[in-house]
Amino acid sequence: MALAAREQQDRKSLRAPALLSATAGLHPGVVRSSTGPLSPAEIGGNQPLVQANPYIKVQKESLGTPRQPVAPGLGHVIPVLAAHAGAGASTCALALADAADTAGLRVLLIDTADPARSGLSYSCDVEGSVLVGSSSRRGVQLSRRRSIDVRRVAAGLSGLCLPDAVPDVSAWREALAVAYDVTVVDLAGDAWQMWAGTPTPAAAWLIGASTTPVVVLRATRRGLTQLEGVLAAAAATATAPVKALVSVGAATWPAEVLAVASTQACRLLDSGFNMPWDGDLERYGLTTAPSPPALQAAALHVLAGVGVPVDLGKSDDQQRHRRLPWPRGLQSNSERQR
């Protein structure tokens, strides 16, 4: 009897580590009722038990594996990233949204930055309700900019919104009432860190078959250095490749800067776009007024370059003859000259 009891105890001790390692991959909320083999529902079907990165894959996928869409109903997703601080990503994102709206497309604008640090804080006409987030994530603020639907990170009671607290893609698309043609995402933070740094929920916007990332930078040596790092980080991940470059300010790059550019950077720069510098936006920031006509005209070419169906000739003519109001009683330089 003593020998049989000892053998039964040994079998239990050998089974415990295997059961512990198997139940480590259980979905949250699953409670084991027996010690039998795990069912496919408990381990998540064919998914691996442990995922090293919940937001973005760090292994480069094979060329024959198509990426899945970010989310249905969002249309053409355009993540806008800044290659360095002060590049003008928020200005570019707002111009893209305004230009697509003027072209007759249904547009959703998403801002992943903390409201206290966002460049789009004063760009909405109407503030709506808040979709409450989880205990570890911020909620989503529903806003409106003329006919553009805007979703932003909800303001918190204390502290800034850290990258890990940004809502995930499923939270951003919750309670969507319509299907959008274009979704412009202003991805806050450094693009280099977005690809090569610690995974964050916002990095999931860089994955998708209909996703075309746009990187914004200034035509300087610092801008080129940061761009090279961004391209190297993007090439090491299974995300959508950088589709377009937008330089803000100077329309031409210094020859001594281009002389040290890599082949990939030169190819993107040759097919890149320029967004002119606007003095009024530099002084007053982004407000509820539509983006200046020159910026919208440049944004239309960016939209066409990433595959969004827009009529460049018609839209350029409309932008050229359209006078845009200036907010808060202020006047632009052109209006003061009149």
C-alpha positions, -999 to +999 in steps of 0.1 A: +000+000+000+028+024+009+045+017-024+013+023-044+006+056-026+042+068-033+038+060-071+005+079-072+022+109-055+051+108-080+027+108-110+009+139-096+042+157-092+052+149-127+018+161-141+018+195-122+046+213-143+030+201-175-004+214-164+011+247-153+029+252-186-003+244-205-026+266-186-002+295-190-017+301-224-053+302-213-074+331-224-084+355-196-114+344-177-110+306-186-112+284-156-100+248-158-126+223-145-106+192-151-070+180-156-076+166-190-061+179-223-068+215-232-095+221-258-088+244-289-112+270-274-091+272-242-058+277-260-072+301-287-074+277-316-042+274-336-027+305-320+006+301-301+004+298-263+027+327-257+029+358-279+061+379-274+045+410-290+008+416-287+007+446-310+031+441-339+052+413-353+090+418-352+097+390-376+097+400-413+068+381-430+073+362-463+066+380-495+037+356-503+018+363-470-007+391-475-014+415-446-049+417-432-069+450-431-066+470-399-103+470-394-134+469-417-152+501-422-121+524-420-114+524-457-080+535-468-059+539-436-031+566-437-009+566-406+010+599-404+043+598-385+070+624-377+106+614-384+117+638-357+102+663-333+087+694-348+084+679-383+048+689-388+029+656-387-002+670-371-003+698-397+000+672-425-026+649-410-051+677-407-044+689-443-049+653-456-083+651-437-095+685-449-084+678-485-102+644-486-133+660-471-132+687-498-129+661-524-162+646-513-149+616-494-161+604-460-133+610-436-124+598-401-095+616-383-079+598-353-055+615-329-035+592-306-017+619-287-025+630-251-049+660-253-025+681-233+003+676-259-017+672-291-014+696-320-050+689-328-065+700-294-082+731-308-091+718-343-127+705-336-159+724-337-180+701-315-170+678-286-193+648-281-195+619-257-166+597-244-164+559-250-151+547-217-119+526-219-106+498-197-089+501-164-055+504-180-065+523-212-079+557-219-113+562-234-120+577-268-134+612-272-159+616-301-156+650-318-165+667-350-147+690-374-173+703-399-182+671-418-151+652-406-156+627-377-128+630-352-118+605-325-092+615-299-077+602-267-100+612-238-086+635-212-076+619-180-080+630-144-043+628-136-011+625-155-004+623-192-015+594-214+015+570-217+020+550-249+008+518-232-025+536-222-035+545-258-067+527-269-062+498-293-076+496-328-108+478-316-116+507-292-111+533-319-136+517-342-162+510-315-197+522-324-188+533-359-221+545-375-208+546-411-182+532-434-154+556-442-135+561-474-103+574-457-090+572-421-062+595-413-043+586-381-020+611-364+004+588-347+020+607-318+056+600-308+088+592-326+084+571-357+117+554-350+105+543-316+071+533-331+088+507-353+119+496-333+110+505-297+088+488-271+055+477-287+026+500-281-011+498-291-007+526-316+018+505-336-010+483-347-021+510-371+010+502-392-003+468-401-029+463-428-034+455-465-050+490-470-025+508-448+000+533-464+022+550-438+033+586-445+065+600-429+068+638-424+102+655-420+121+687-426+146+691-455+176+691-432+206+669-423+189+660-391+157+651-409+176+627-433+195+611-404+162+603-386+146+591-418+174+566-424+168+552-389+130+550-395+135+531-428+159+507-412+135+500-384+105+496-408+124+471-430+130+448-400+093+444-392+062+429-408+044+463-412+033+482-442+063+499-459+067+536-460+046+547-489+053+585-491+075+612-477+063+647-470+088+674-464+075+705-447+090+739-456+118+739-481+109+724-514+145+714-523+170+694-503+206+707-500+230+689-523+254+681-496+227+664-476+214+642-505+250+632-512+250+609-481+215+595-485+209+558-490+195+543-521+161+537-505+160+572-491+168+588-524+141+568-541+115+579-516+128+615-518+126+616-556+089+606-554+082+626-523+059+655-517+063+690-504+040+709-481+046+746-479+053+764-447+025+786-435+033+815-412-002+819-398-003+782-387+032+787-372+020+815-350-016+805-341-015+767-344-041+744-358-077+757-352-112+750-364-105+769-396-099+748-427-063+741-437-050+768-460-056+762-497-019+757-505-017+729-479-048+713-491-036+714-527-004+697-516-023+672-495-044+662-525-013+651-544-002+631-513-036+614-513-034+605-549+002+592-544-009+567-518-038+554-539-068+575-527-091+583-556-093+621-559-097+644-588-066+666-588-076+690-616-111+697-602-100+699-566-070+721-574-093+746-592-118+746-563-090+752-538-075+780-559-107+800-560-120+793-524-116+819-497-112+803-463-124+821-431-098+828-404-110+820-368-113+841-337-114+874-354-079+870-368-069+877-404-044+859-425-017+878-444-037+876-477-069+889-461-050+918-445-036+928-479-071+930-493 
